[in-house]
Amino acid sequence: MPRKSVLIAGASGLVGYAAMKHFASEPECDVIAVSRREPDETFGAHFTSADLTDTKQCAELFGSMTDVTHVIYAAFMREQGLPLHYPGGPARVAQVVDADLLARCIAWAGETQSAFNGVFNVANGDV
């Protein structure tokens, strides 16, 4: 299998951190972790600080990344001024998903031909 170069936007957040950890554990994968603040651990990923709302900075940074094969966007837009809450409400708390499981599902969906262009709602217990 050819070497992958995975860019993870939002690498300091819950989902991005789990995705970074997952892809960094794959031996044939180079990981570029992007977020405003550096994650506590990068698991060998190359960290780059960026403000995704700064168009000029993003053009300069990402315009030179010609070898990226996969992009995972896991950034949360705090600029909307909304509190971080679980959108399903109290009645749906049992339907939340483990971030590490979600990271494996992201990898599966990005690598499996039958999953291309699909939309997936992942919950604990999905395979």
Backbone as XML, in Angstrom:
<?xml version="1.0"?>
<chain id="A" units="angstrom">
  <residue number="1" name="MET">
    <atom name="N" x="0.835" y="-1.176" z="0.000"/>
    <atom name="CA" x="0.000" y="0.000" z="0.000"/>
    <atom name="C" x="0.883" y="1.243" z="0.000"/>
  </residue>
  <residue number="2" name="PRO">
    <atom name="N" x="0.564" y="2.241" z="-0.839"/>
    <atom name="CA" x="1.382" y="3.457" z="-0.879"/>
    <atom name="C" x="1.282" y="4.244" z="0.435"/>
  </residue>
  <residue number="3" name="ARG">
    <atom name="N" x="2.311" y="5.007" z="0.708"/>
    <atom name="CA" x="2.361" y="5.816" z="1.924"/>
    <atom name="C" x="1.271" y="6.886" z="1.872"/>
  </residue>
  <residue number="4" name="LYS">
    <atom name="N" x="0.611" y="7.110" z="3.008"/>
    <atom name="CA" x="-0.435" y="8.123" z="3.117"/>
    <atom name="C" x="0.107" y="9.339" z="3.847"/>
  </residue>
  <residue number="5" name="SER">
    <atom name="N" x="-0.434" y="10.497" z="3.506"/>
    <atom name="CA" x="-0.155" y="11.729" z="4.223"/>
    <atom name="C" x="-1.509" y="12.303" z="4.637"/>
  </residue>
  <residue number="6" name="VAL">
    <atom name="N" x="-1.789" y="12.254" z="5.932"/>
    <atom name="CA" x="-3.099" y="12.639" z="6.459"/>
    <atom name="C" x="-2.992" y="13.971" z="7.185"/>
  </residue>
  <residue number="7" name="LEU">
    <atom name="N" x="-3.812" y="14.933" z="6.774"/>
    <atom name="CA" x="-3.893" y="16.221" z="7.432"/>
    <atom name="C" x="-5.147" y="16.207" z="8.295"/>
  </residue>
  <residue number="8" name="ILE">
    <atom name="N" x="-4.990" y="16.512" z="9.580"/>
    <atom name="CA" x="-6.117" y="16.526" z="10.504"/>
    <atom name="C" x="-6.301" y="17.939" z="11.027"/>
  </residue>
  <residue number="9" name="ALA">
    <atom name="N" x="-7.372" y="18.588" z="10.590"/>
    <atom name="CA" x="-7.706" y="19.932" z="11.053"/>
    <atom name="C" x="-8.569" y="19.798" z="12.303"/>
  </residue>
  <residue number="10" name="GLY">
    <atom name="N" x="-8.138" y="20.428" z="13.373"/>
    <atom name="CA" x="-8.840" y="20.303" z="14.642"/>
    <atom name="C" x="-8.236" y="19.214" z="15.503"/>
  </residue>
  <residue number="11" name="ALA">
    <atom name="N" x="-6.930" y="19.048" z="15.407"/>
    <atom name="CA" x="-6.231" y="17.947" z="16.080"/>
    <atom name="C" x="-6.192" y="18.063" z="17.602"/>
  </residue>
  <residue number="12" name="SER">
    <atom name="N" x="-6.528" y="19.213" z="18.157"/>
    <atom name="CA" x="-6.520" y="19.332" z="19.615"/>
    <atom name="C" x="-7.890" y="19.043" z="20.225"/>
  </residue>
  <residue number="13" name="GLY">
    <atom name="N" x="-8.891" y="18.842" z="19.384"/>
    <atom name="CA" x="-10.233" y="18.520" z="19.875"/>
    <atom name="C" x="-10.416" y="17.030" z="20.086"/>
  </residue>
  <residue number="14" name="LEU">
    <atom name="N" x="-11.549" y="16.654" z="20.606"/>
    <atom name="CA" x="-11.819" y="15.269" z="20.960"/>
    <atom name="C" x="-11.715" y="14.319" z="19.771"/>
  </residue>
  <residue number="15" name="VAL">
    <atom name="N" x="-12.418" y="14.603" z="18.695"/>
    <atom name="CA" x="-12.418" y="13.719" z="17.520"/>
    <atom name="C" x="-11.098" y="13.823" z="16.766"/>
  </residue>
  <residue number="16" name="GLY">
    <atom name="N" x="-10.606" y="15.040" z="16.570"/>
    <atom name="CA" x="-9.338" y="15.215" z="15.863"/>
    <atom name="C" x="-8.177" y="14.556" z="16.578"/>
  </residue>
  <residue number="17" name="TYR">
    <atom name="N" x="-8.177" y="14.643" z="17.906"/>
    <atom name="CA" x="-7.117" y="14.016" z="18.710"/>
    <atom name="C" x="-7.148" y="12.493" z="18.533"/>
  </residue>
  <residue number="18" name="ALA">
    <atom name="N" x="-8.333" y="11.912" z="18.570"/>
    <atom name="CA" x="-8.455" y="10.461" z="18.391"/>
    <atom name="C" x="-8.046" y="10.053" z="16.979"/>
  </residue>
  <residue number="19" name="ALA">
    <atom name="N" x="-8.416" y="10.858" z="15.983"/>
    <atom name="CA" x="-8.020" y="10.559" z="14.603"/>
    <atom name="C" x="-6.506" y="10.659" z="14.447"/>
  </residue>
  <residue number="20" name="MET">
    <atom name="N" x="-5.906" y="11.688" z="15.055"/>
    <atom name="CA" x="-4.452" y="11.843" z="14.994"/>
    <atom name="C" x="-3.766" y="10.626" z="15.621"/>
  </residue>
  <residue number="21" name="LYS">
    <atom name="N" x="-4.238" y="10.218" z="16.778"/>
    <atom name="CA" x="-3.661" y="9.062" z="17.467"/>
    <atom name="C" x="-3.779" y="7.801" z="16.611"/>
  </residue>
  <residue number="22" name="HIS">
    <atom name="N" x="-4.937" y="7.614" z="15.986"/>
    <atom name="CA" x="-5.148" y="6.424" z="15.154"/>
    <atom name="C" x="-4.211" y="6.414" z="13.941"/>
  </residue>
  <residue number="23" name="PHE">
    <atom name="N" x="-4.234" y="7.486" z="13.169"/>
    <atom name="CA" x="-3.434" y="7.503" z="11.945"/>
    <atom name="C" x="-1.935" y="7.517" z="12.246"/>
  </residue>
  <residue number="24" name="ALA">
    <atom name="N" x="-1.521" y="8.152" z="13.332"/>
    <atom name="CA" x="-0.095" y="8.162" z="13.698"/>
    <atom name="C" x="0.388" y="6.762" z="14.066"/>
  </residue>
  <residue number="25" name="SER">
    <atom name="N" x="-0.516" y="5.876" z="14.452"/>
    <atom name="CA" x="-0.116" y="4.509" z="14.807"/>
    <atom name="C" x="0.060" y="3.618" z="13.581"/>
  </residue>
  <residue number="26" name="GLU">
    <atom name="N" x="-0.374" y="4.084" z="12.416"/>
    <atom name="CA" x="-0.214" y="3.310" z="11.190"/>
    <atom name="C" x="1.199" y="3.523" z="10.631"/>
  </residue>
  <residue number="27" name="PRO">
    <atom name="N" x="1.943" y="2.448" z="10.399"/>
    <atom name="CA" x="3.344" y="2.597" z="9.983"/>
    <atom name="C" x="3.546" y="3.273" z="8.630"/>
  </residue>
  <residue number="28" name="GLU">
    <atom name="N" x="2.600" y="3.172" z="7.733"/>
    <atom name="CA" x="2.751" y="3.766" z="6.398"/>
    <atom name="C" x="2.004" y="5.088" z="6.281"/>
  </residue>
  <residue number="29" name="CYS">
    <atom name="N" x="1.975" y="5.860" z="7.365"/>
    <atom name="CA" x="1.175" y="7.076" z="7.392"/>
    <atom name="C" x="1.949" y="8.229" z="8.028"/>
  </residue>
  <residue number="30" name="ASP">
    <atom name="N" x="2.013" y="9.336" z="7.322"/>
    <atom name="CA" x="2.552" y="10.578" z="7.872"/>
    <atom name="C" x="1.367" y="11.444" z="8.260"/>
  </residue>
  <residue number="31" name="VAL">
    <atom name="N" x="1.408" y="12.037" z="9.444"/>
    <atom name="CA" x="0.269" y="12.809" z="9.941"/>
    <atom name="C" x="0.689" y="14.254" z="10.183"/>
  </residue>
  <residue number="32" name="ILE">
    <atom name="N" x="-0.135" y="15.166" z="9.687"/>
    <atom name="CA" x="0.041" y="16.590" z="9.930"/>
    <atom name="C" x="-1.136" y="17.013" z="10.805"/>
  </residue>
  <residue number="33" name="ALA">
    <atom name="N" x="-0.845" y="17.422" z="12.027"/>
    <atom name="CA" x="-1.870" y="17.835" z="12.980"/>
    <atom name="C" x="-1.979" y="19.355" z="12.956"/>
  </residue>
  <residue number="34" name="VAL">
    <atom name="N" x="-3.185" y="19.863" z="12.707"/>
    <atom name="CA" x="-3.393" y="21.302" z="12.608"/>
    <atom name="C" x="-4.450" y="21.738" z="13.619"/>
  </residue>
  <residue number="35" name="SER">
    <atom name="N" x="-4.121" y="22.729" z="14.413"/>
    <atom name="CA" x="-5.080" y="23.368" z="15.312"/>
    <atom name="C" x="-4.439" y="24.648" z="15.832"/>
  </residue>
  <residue number="36" name="ARG">
    <atom name="N" x="-5.222" y="25.465" z="16.500"/>
    <atom name="CA" x="-4.668" y="26.699" z="17.057"/>
    <atom name="C" x="-3.684" y="26.398" z="18.171"/>
  </residue>
  <residue number="37" name="ARG">
    <atom name="N" x="-4.066" y="25.454" z="19.021"/>
    <atom name="CA" x="-3.173" y="25.111" z="20.143"/>
    <atom name="C" x="-2.645" y="23.697" z="19.953"/>
  </residue>
  <residue number="38" name="GLU">
    <atom name="N" x="-1.430" y="23.484" z="20.419"/>
    <atom name="CA" x="-0.799" y="22.178" z="20.263"/>
    <atom name="C" x="-1.450" y="21.153" z="21.194"/>
  </residue>
  <residue number="39" name="PRO">
    <atom name="N" x="-1.775" y="19.974" z="20.667"/>
    <atom name="CA" x="-2.325" y="18.924" z="21.525"/>
    <atom name="C" x="-1.320" y="18.521" z="22.599"/>
  </residue>
  <residue number="40" name="ASP">
    <atom name="N" x="-1.820" y="17.951" z="23.690"/>
    <atom name="CA" x="-0.944" y="17.500" z="24.779"/>
    <atom name="C" x="0.075" y="16.488" z="24.282"/>
  </residue>
  <residue number="41" name="GLU">
    <atom name="N" x="-0.322" y="15.633" z="23.372"/>
    <atom name="CA" x="0.551" y="14.601" z="22.789"/>
    <atom name="C" x="0.261" y="14.564" z="21.294"/>
  </residue>
  <residue number="42" name="THR">
    <atom name="N" x="1.311" y="14.406" z="20.484"/>
    <atom name="CA" x="1.105" y="14.348" z="19.029"/>
    <atom name="C" x="1.317" y="12.948" z="18.454"/>
  </residue>
  <residue number="43" name="PHE">
    <atom name="N" x="1.784" y="12.016" z="19.257"/>
    <atom name="CA" x="1.980" y="10.629" z="18.829"/>
    <atom name="C" x="2.864" y="10.509" z="17.593"/>
  </residue>
  <residue number="44" name="GLY">
    <atom name="N" x="3.781" y="11.454" z="17.423"/>
    <atom name="CA" x="4.682" y="11.433" z="16.273"/>
    <atom name="C" x="4.192" y="12.254" z="15.094"/>
  </residue>
  <residue number="45" name="ALA">
    <atom name="N" x="2.993" y="12.816" z="15.175"/>
    <atom name="CA" x="2.478" y="13.666" z="14.096"/>
    <atom name="C" x="3.238" y="14.990" z="14.085"/>
  </residue>
  <residue number="46" name="HIS">
    <atom name="N" x="3.339" y="15.587" z="12.922"/>
    <atom name="CA" x="3.956" y="16.909" z="12.793"/>
    <atom name="C" x="2.878" y="17.944" z="13.103"/>
  </residue>
  <residue number="47" name="PHE">
    <atom name="N" x="3.092" y="18.778" z="14.113"/>
    <atom name="CA" x="2.103" y="19.773" z="14.505"/>
    <atom name="C" x="2.356" y="21.093" z="13.813"/>
  </residue>
  <residue number="48" name="THR">
    <atom name="N" x="1.272" y="21.711" z="13.332"/>
    <atom name="CA" x="1.319" y="23.038" z="12.748"/>
    <atom name="C" x="0.182" y="23.858" z="13.326"/>
  </residue>
  <residue number="49" name="SER">
    <atom name="N" x="0.505" y="25.000" z="13.905"/>
    <atom name="CA" x="-0.517" y="25.879" z="14.459"/>
    <atom name="C" x="-1.127" y="26.711" z="13.339"/>
  </residue>
  <residue number="50" name="ALA">
    <atom name="N" x="-2.458" y="26.768" z="13.315"/>
    <atom name="CA" x="-3.139" y="27.571" z="12.303"/>
    <atom name="C" x="-4.514" y="27.977" z="12.806"/>
  </residue>
  <residue number="51" name="ASP">
    <atom name="N" x="-4.923" y="29.146" z="12.388"/>
    <atom name="CA" x="-6.272" y="29.629" z="12.649"/>
    <atom name="C" x="-7.048" y="29.401" z="11.357"/>
  </residue>
  <residue number="52" name="LEU">
    <atom name="N" x="-7.963" y="28.460" z="11.368"/>
    <atom name="CA" x="-8.690" y="28.101" z="10.150"/>
    <atom name="C" x="-9.643" y="29.193" z="9.676"/>
  </residue>
  <residue number="53" name="THR">
    <atom name="N" x="-9.832" y="30.230" z="10.470"/>
    <atom name="CA" x="-10.655" y="31.352" z="10.029"/>
    <atom name="C" x="-9.824" y="32.434" z="9.334"/>
  </residue>
  <residue number="54" name="ASP">
    <atom name="N" x="-8.508" y="32.259" z="9.305"/>
    <atom name="CA" x="-7.601" y="33.222" z="8.671"/>
    <atom name="C" x="-7.283" y="32.738" z="7.257"/>
  </residue>
  <residue number="55" name="THR">
    <atom name="N" x="-7.982" y="33.280" z="6.279"/>
    <atom name="CA" x="-7.863" y="32.840" z="4.884"/>
    <atom name="C" x="-6.446" y="32.960" z="4.356"/>
  </residue>
  <residue number="56" name="LYS">
    <atom name="N" x="-5.778" y="34.062" z="4.648"/>
    <atom name="CA" x="-4.416" y="34.267" z="4.145"/>
    <atom name="C" x="-3.461" y="33.231" z="4.735"/>
  </residue>
  <residue number="57" name="GLN">
    <atom name="N" x="-3.536" y="33.038" z="6.055"/>
    <atom name="CA" x="-2.654" y="32.056" z="6.702"/>
    <atom name="C" x="-2.903" y="30.655" z="6.132"/>
  </residue>
  <residue number="58" name="CYS">
    <atom name="N" x="-4.159" y="30.290" z="5.952"/>
    <atom name="CA" x="-4.478" y="28.962" z="5.423"/>
    <atom name="C" x="-3.974" y="28.777" z="3.993"/>
  </residue>
  <residue number="59" name="ALA">
    <atom name="N" x="-4.106" y="29.805" z="3.172"/>
    <atom name="CA" x="-3.621" y="29.720" z="1.795"/>
    <atom name="C" x="-2.116" y="29.517" z="1.768"/>
  </residue>
  <residue number="60" name="GLU">
    <atom name="N" x="-1.406" y="30.248" z="2.617"/>
    <atom name="CA" x="0.051" y="30.107" z="2.677"/>
    <atom name="C" x="0.457" y="28.728" z="3.197"/>
  </residue>
  <residue number="61" name="LEU">
    <atom name="N" x="-0.210" y="28.274" z="4.230"/>
    <atom name="CA" x="0.144" y="27.011" z="4.859"/>
    <atom name="C" x="-0.242" y="25.803" z="3.999"/>
  </residue>
  <residue number="62" name="PHE">
    <atom name="N" x="-1.493" y="25.754" z="3.599"/>
    <atom name="CA" x="-1.992" y="24.564" z="2.900"/>
    <atom name="C" x="-1.668" y="24.565" z="1.409"/>
  </residue>
  <residue number="63" name="GLY">
    <atom name="N" x="-1.375" y="25.730" z="0.848"/>
    <atom name="CA" x="-1.048" y="25.807" z="-0.577"/>
    <atom name="C" x="0.214" y="25.049" z="-0.949"/>
  </residue>
  <residue number="64" name="SER">
    <atom name="N" x="1.100" y="24.872" z="0.000"/>
    <atom name="CA" x="2.357" y="24.162" z="-0.280"/>
    <atom name="C" x="2.285" y="22.675" z="0.063"/>
  </residue>
  <residue number="65" name="MET">
    <atom name="N" x="1.179" y="22.214" z="0.587"/>
    <atom name="CA" x="1.045" y="20.806" z="0.991"/>
    <atom name="C" x="0.492" y="19.976" z="-0.173"/>
  </residue>
  <residue number="66" name="THR">
    <atom name="N" x="1.368" y="19.678" z="-1.107"/>
    <atom name="CA" x="0.932" y="18.967" z="-2.317"/>
    <atom name="C" x="0.923" y="17.447" z="-2.168"/>
  </residue>
  <residue number="67" name="ASP">
    <atom name="N" x="1.510" y="16.935" z="-1.093"/>
    <atom name="CA" x="1.580" y="15.485" z="-0.931"/>
    <atom name="C" x="0.496" y="14.915" z="-0.017"/>
  </residue>
  <residue number="68" name="VAL">
    <atom name="N" x="-0.435" y="15.749" z="0.458"/>
    <atom name="CA" x="-1.503" y="15.279" z="1.345"/>
    <atom name="C" x="-2.465" y="14.395" z="0.553"/>
  </residue>
  <residue number="69" name="THR">
    <atom name="N" x="-2.723" y="13.204" z="1.088"/>
    <atom name="CA" x="-3.621" y="12.262" z="0.419"/>
    <atom name="C" x="-4.988" y="12.171" z="1.080"/>
  </residue>
  <residue number="70" name="HIS">
    <atom name="N" x="-5.084" y="12.528" z="2.362"/>
    <atom name="CA" x="-6.338" y="12.448" z="3.106"/>
    <atom name="C" x="-6.473" y="13.701" z="3.978"/>
  </residue>
  <residue number="71" name="VAL">
    <atom name="N" x="-7.691" y="14.239" z="4.077"/>
    <atom name="CA" x="-7.963" y="15.375" z="4.954"/>
    <atom name="C" x="-9.116" y="15.002" z="5.872"/>
  </residue>
  <residue number="72" name="ILE">
    <atom name="N" x="-8.915" y="15.217" z="7.160"/>
    <atom name="CA" x="-9.960" y="14.985" z="8.155"/>
    <atom name="C" x="-10.228" y="16.324" z="8.815"/>
  </residue>
  <residue number="73" name="TYR">
    <atom name="N" x="-11.477" y="16.773" z="8.682"/>
    <atom name="CA" x="-11.858" y="18.063" z="9.256"/>
    <atom name="C" x="-12.658" y="17.799" z="10.518"/>
  </residue>
  <residue number="74" name="ALA">
    <atom name="N" x="-12.043" y="18.063" z="11.655"/>
    <atom name="CA" x="-12.684" y="17.811" z="12.940"/>
    <atom name="C" x="-12.673" y="19.072" z="13.794"/>
  </residue>
  <residue number="75" name="ALA">
    <atom name="N" x="-12.726" y="20.215" z="13.149"/>
    <atom name="CA" x="-12.647" y="21.493" z="13.866"/>
    <atom name="C" x="-14.038" y="21.957" z="14.281"/>
  </residue>
  <residue number="76" name="PHE">
    <atom name="N" x="-14.137" y="22.485" z="15.466"/>
    <atom name="CA" x="-15.384" y="23.028" z="15.994"/>
    <atom name="C" x="-15.319" y="24.535" z="15.908"/>
  </residue>
  <residue number="77" name="MET">
    <atom name="N" x="-16.341" y="25.134" z="15.372"/>
    <atom name="CA" x="-16.353" y="26.576" z="15.163"/>
    <atom name="C" x="-16.889" y="27.312" z="16.386"/>
  </residue>
  <residue number="78" name="ARG">
    <atom name="N" x="-16.002" y="27.647" z="17.320"/>
    <atom name="CA" x="-16.413" y="28.360" z="18.531"/>
    <atom name="C" x="-16.829" y="29.793" z="18.220"/>
  </residue>
  <residue number="79" name="GLU">
    <atom name="N" x="-16.449" y="30.296" z="17.049"/>
    <atom name="CA" x="-16.767" y="31.672" z="16.697"/>
    <atom name="C" x="-18.263" y="31.913" z="16.598"/>
  </residue>
  <residue number="80" name="GLN">
    <atom name="N" x="-19.057" y="30.853" z="16.518"/>
    <atom name="CA" x="-20.504" y="31.020" z="16.443"/>
    <atom name="C" x="-21.068" y="31.498" z="17.775"/>
  </residue>
  <residue number="81" name="GLY">
    <atom name="N" x="-20.288" y="31.414" z="18.844"/>
    <atom name="CA" x="-20.716" y="31.878" z="20.146"/>
    <atom name="C" x="-21.688" y="30.948" z="20.848"/>
  </residue>
  <residue number="82" name="LEU">
    <atom name="N" x="-21.833" y="29.737" z="20.347"/>
    <atom name="CA" x="-22.751" y="28.782" z="20.953"/>
    <atom name="C" x="-22.012" y="27.908" z="21.957"/>
  </residue>
  <residue number="83" name="PRO">
    <atom name="N" x="-22.666" y="27.513" z="23.035"/>
    <atom name="CA" x="-22.009" y="26.613" z="23.995"/>
    <atom name="C" x="-21.853" y="25.220" z="23.402"/>
  </residue>
  <residue number="84" name="LEU">
    <atom name="N" x="-20.815" y="24.519" z="23.823"/>
    <atom name="CA" x="-20.620" y="23.142" z="23.385"/>
    <atom name="C" x="-21.584" y="22.262" z="24.174"/>
  </residue>
  <residue number="85" name="HIS">
    <atom name="N" x="-22.466" y="21.615" z="23.466"/>
    <atom name="CA" x="-23.438" y="20.736" z="24.112"/>
    <atom name="C" x="-23.721" y="19.546" z="23.207"/>
  </residue>
  <residue number="86" name="TYR">
    <atom name="N" x="-24.270" y="18.515" z="23.787"/>
    <atom name="CA" x="-24.625" y="17.334" z="23.005"/>
    <atom name="C" x="-25.958" y="17.606" z="22.306"/>
  </residue>
  <residue number="87" name="PRO">
    <atom name="N" x="-26.002" y="17.624" z="20.976"/>
    <atom name="CA" x="-27.207" y="18.038" z="20.252"/>
    <atom name="C" x="-28.392" y="17.081" z="20.391"/>
  </residue>
  <residue number="88" name="GLY">
    <atom name="N" x="-28.169" y="15.858" z="20.818"/>
    <atom name="CA" x="-29.264" y="14.908" z="20.944"/>
    <atom name="C" x="-30.106" y="15.102" z="22.191"/>
  </residue>
  <residue number="89" name="GLY">
    <atom name="N" x="-29.599" y="15.886" z="23.150"/>
    <atom name="CA" x="-30.334" y="16.115" z="24.379"/>
    <atom name="C" x="-30.244" y="14.936" z="25.332"/>
  </residue>
  <residue number="90" name="PRO">
    <atom name="N" x="-30.781" y="15.092" z="26.537"/>
    <atom name="CA" x="-30.675" y="14.051" z="27.571"/>
    <atom name="C" x="-31.229" y="12.693" z="27.144"/>
  </residue>
  <residue number="91" name="ALA">
    <atom name="N" x="-32.265" y="12.680" z="26.341"/>
    <atom name="CA" x="-32.874" y="11.410" z="25.940"/>
    <atom name="C" x="-31.965" y="10.586" z="25.036"/>
  </residue>
  <residue number="92" name="ARG">
    <atom name="N" x="-30.962" y="11.195" z="24.444"/>
    <atom name="CA" x="-30.096" y="10.495" z="23.484"/>
    <atom name="C" x="-28.672" y="10.274" z="23.989"/>
  </residue>
  <residue number="93" name="VAL">
    <atom name="N" x="-28.410" y="10.526" z="25.254"/>
    <atom name="CA" x="-27.054" y="10.406" z="25.786"/>
    <atom name="C" x="-26.500" y="9.000" z="25.588"/>
  </residue>
  <residue number="94" name="ALA">
    <atom name="N" x="-27.310" y="7.978" z="25.618"/>
    <atom name="CA" x="-26.846" y="6.598" z="25.431"/>
    <atom name="C" x="-26.361" y="6.353" z="24.004"/>
  </residue>
  <residue number="95" name="GLN">
    <atom name="N" x="-26.609" y="7.287" z="23.091"/>
    <atom name="CA" x="-26.225" y="7.100" z="21.697"/>
    <atom name="C" x="-24.920" y="7.806" z="21.334"/>
  </residue>
  <residue number="96" name="VAL">
    <atom name="N" x="-24.191" y="8.282" z="22.319"/>
    <atom name="CA" x="-22.914" y="8.929" z="22.022"/>
    <atom name="C" x="-21.911" y="7.881" z="21.565"/>
  </residue>
  <residue number="97" name="VAL">
    <atom name="N" x="-20.798" y="8.336" z="21.018"/>
    <atom name="CA" x="-19.814" y="7.411" z="20.468"/>
    <atom name="C" x="-18.440" y="7.673" z="21.077"/>
  </residue>
  <residue number="98" name="ASP">
    <atom name="N" x="-17.687" y="6.617" z="21.262"/>
    <atom name="CA" x="-16.319" y="6.698" z="21.728"/>
    <atom name="C" x="-15.461" y="7.327" z="20.634"/>
  </residue>
  <residue number="99" name="ALA">
    <atom name="N" x="-14.630" y="8.289" z="20.983"/>
    <atom name="CA" x="-13.824" y="9.002" z="19.993"/>
    <atom name="C" x="-12.841" y="8.076" z="19.275"/>
  </residue>
  <residue number="100" name="ASP">
    <atom name="N" x="-12.288" y="7.082" z="19.969"/>
    <atom name="CA" x="-11.367" y="6.144" z="19.314"/>
    <atom name="C" x="-12.104" y="5.270" z="18.298"/>
  </residue>
  <residue number="101" name="LEU">
    <atom name="N" x="-13.343" y="4.866" z="18.626"/>
    <atom name="CA" x="-14.155" y="4.118" z="17.663"/>
    <atom name="C" x="-14.445" y="4.985" z="16.447"/>
  </residue>
  <residue number="102" name="LEU">
    <atom name="N" x="-14.782" y="6.238" z="16.676"/>
    <atom name="CA" x="-15.057" y="7.149" z="15.571"/>
    <atom name="C" x="-13.823" y="7.322" z="14.693"/>
  </residue>
  <residue number="103" name="ALA">
    <atom name="N" x="-12.635" y="7.400" z="15.287"/>
    <atom name="CA" x="-11.397" y="7.527" z="14.508"/>
    <atom name="C" x="-11.201" y="6.315" z="13.602"/>
  </residue>
  <residue number="104" name="ARG">
    <atom name="N" x="-11.463" y="5.120" z="14.119"/>
    <atom name="CA" x="-11.341" y="3.916" z="13.284"/>
    <atom name="C" x="-12.368" y="3.917" z="12.154"/>
  </residue>
  <residue number="105" name="CYS">
    <atom name="N" x="-13.565" y="4.430" z="12.432"/>
    <atom name="CA" x="-14.594" y="4.522" z="11.393"/>
    <atom name="C" x="-14.211" y="5.539" z="10.322"/>
  </residue>
  <residue number="106" name="ILE">
    <atom name="N" x="-13.600" y="6.633" z="10.740"/>
    <atom name="CA" x="-13.120" y="7.632" z="9.782"/>
    <atom name="C" x="-12.084" y="6.994" z="8.857"/>
  </residue>
  <residue number="107" name="ALA">
    <atom name="N" x="-11.167" y="6.235" z="9.425"/>
    <atom name="CA" x="-10.143" y="5.556" z="8.614"/>
    <atom name="C" x="-10.799" y="4.567" z="7.657"/>
  </residue>
  <residue number="108" name="TRP">
    <atom name="N" x="-11.750" y="3.781" z="8.145"/>
    <atom name="CA" x="-12.460" y="2.807" z="7.299"/>
    <atom name="C" x="-13.170" y="3.513" z="6.144"/>
  </residue>
  <residue number="109" name="ALA">
    <atom name="N" x="-13.897" y="4.584" z="6.445"/>
    <atom name="CA" x="-14.668" y="5.275" z="5.420"/>
    <atom name="C" x="-13.766" y="5.922" z="4.364"/>
  </residue>
  <residue number="110" name="GLY">
    <atom name="N" x="-12.564" y="6.320" z="4.764"/>
    <atom name="CA" x="-11.644" y="6.945" z="3.820"/>
    <atom name="C" x="-10.824" y="5.969" z="3.005"/>
  </residue>
  <residue number="111" name="GLU">
    <atom name="N" x="-10.864" y="4.696" z="3.349"/>
    <atom name="CA" x="-10.021" y="3.710" z="2.680"/>
    <atom name="C" x="-10.807" y="2.607" z="1.975"/>
  </residue>
  <residue number="112" name="THR">
    <atom name="N" x="-12.082" y="2.476" z="2.249"/>
    <atom name="CA" x="-12.869" y="1.362" z="1.726"/>
    <atom name="C" x="-13.676" y="1.808" z="0.517"/>
  </residue>
  <residue number="113" name="GLN">
    <atom name="N" x="-13.454" y="1.158" z="-0.599"/>
    <atom name="CA" x="-14.109" y="1.544" z="-1.850"/>
    <atom name="C" x="-15.625" y="1.616" z="-1.707"/>
  </residue>
  <residue number="114" name="SER">
    <atom name="N" x="-16.229" y="0.649" z="-1.031"/>
    <atom name="CA" x="-17.689" y="0.640" z="-0.912"/>
    <atom name="C" x="-18.221" y="1.771" z="-0.023"/>
  </residue>
  <residue number="115" name="ALA">
    <atom name="N" x="-17.338" y="2.447" z="0.702"/>
    <atom name="CA" x="-17.763" y="3.547" z="1.567"/>
    <atom name="C" x="-17.616" y="4.913" z="0.904"/>
  </residue>
  <residue number="116" name="PHE">
    <atom name="N" x="-16.974" y="4.973" z="-0.260"/>
    <atom name="CA" x="-16.721" y="6.262" z="-0.907"/>
    <atom name="C" x="-18.020" y="7.018" z="-1.130"/>
  </residue>
  <residue number="117" name="ASN">
    <atom name="N" x="-17.990" y="8.316" z="-0.811"/>
    <atom name="CA" x="-19.112" y="9.231" z="-0.971"/>
    <atom name="C" x="-20.323" y="8.848" z="-0.141"/>
  </residue>
  <residue number="118" name="GLY">
    <atom name="N" x="-20.120" y="8.037" z="0.876"/>
    <atom name="CA" x="-21.217" y="7.651" z="1.753"/>
    <atom name="C" x="-21.328" y="8.586" z="2.940"/>
  </residue>
  <residue number="119" name="VAL">
    <atom name="N" x="-22.478" y="8.572" z="3.567"/>
    <atom name="CA" x="-22.722" y="9.338" z="4.779"/>
    <atom name="C" x="-22.999" y="8.332" z="5.884"/>
  </residue>
  <residue number="120" name="PHE">
    <atom name="N" x="-22.317" y="8.470" z="7.009"/>
    <atom name="CA" x="-22.427" y="7.488" z="8.082"/>
    <atom name="C" x="-22.756" y="8.163" z="9.404"/>
  </residue>
  <residue number="121" name="ASN">
    <atom name="N" x="-23.679" y="7.585" z="10.133"/>
    <atom name="CA" x="-24.017" y="8.017" z="11.485"/>
    <atom name="C" x="-23.479" y="6.926" z="12.408"/>
  </residue>
  <residue number="122" name="VAL">
    <atom name="N" x="-22.379" y="7.200" z="13.053"/>
    <atom name="CA" x="-21.682" y="6.182" z="13.833"/>
    <atom name="C" x="-22.075" y="6.274" z="15.299"/>
  </residue>
  <residue number="123" name="ALA">
    <atom name="N" x="-22.412" y="5.132" z="15.885"/>
    <atom name="CA" x="-22.729" y="5.054" z="17.308"/>
    <atom name="C" x="-22.034" y="3.826" z="17.891"/>
  </residue>
  <residue number="124" name="ASN">
    <atom name="N" x="-21.808" y="3.806" z="19.189"/>
    <atom name="CA" x="-21.185" y="2.643" z="19.806"/>
    <atom name="C" x="-21.940" y="1.392" z="19.411"/>
  </residue>
  <residue number="125" name="GLY">
    <atom name="N" x="-21.212" y="0.369" z="19.062"/>
    <atom name="CA" x="-21.810" y="-0.898" z="18.639"/>
    <atom name="C" x="-21.777" y="-1.061" z="17.133"/>
  </residue>
  <residue number="126" name="ASP">
    <atom name="N" x="-21.568" y="0.046" z="16.378"/>
    <atom name="CA" x="-21.450" y="-0.086" z="14.922"/>
    <atom name="C" x="-20.146" y="-0.782" z="14.580"/>
  </residue>
  <residue number="127" name="VAL">
    <atom name="N" x="-20.160" y="-1.526" z="13.515"/>
    <atom name="CA" x="-18.952" y="-2.224" z="13.067"/>
    <atom name="C" x="-18.599" y="-1.740" z="11.691"/>
  </residue>
</chain>
